[in-house]
Amino acid sequence: MTAILVVVPDTLEQWLGLELARVIGWTVAVSVWVVAVERQWKARFGPFARFFLQLALWLSSALLALWISEQFRMQ
């Protein structure tokens, strides 16, 4: 997830602007998550546990992606 949230917006930024590129990055990351991971998580966790685990995972991934992206912009 973090790689998608870093690479997609940074690649598309030159054509679309950073805000729209980040929206597309989130769309791609969520799509990959739903196809690759969601079914297994539904089988293992209940709805409340899954919600809070995914919330923590997505927030940490997004913050890490923002930090990585900003580090490369400063150079």
Residue pairs with C-beta under 8 A, 6 or more apart in sequence:
1 29
1 32
1 33
1 57
1 58
1 61
1 65
2 61
2 64
2 65
2 68
4 25
4 28
4 29
4 32
5 22
5 25
5 26
5 29
5 61
5 62
5 65
6 65
6 68
6 69
7 25
8 21
8 24
8 25
8 28
8 29
9 18
9 21
9 22
9 24
9 25
9 69
10 21
10 69
10 72
11 21
12 20
12 21
12 24
12 25
13 21
16 24
29 61
41 50
41 53
41 54
42 50
45 53
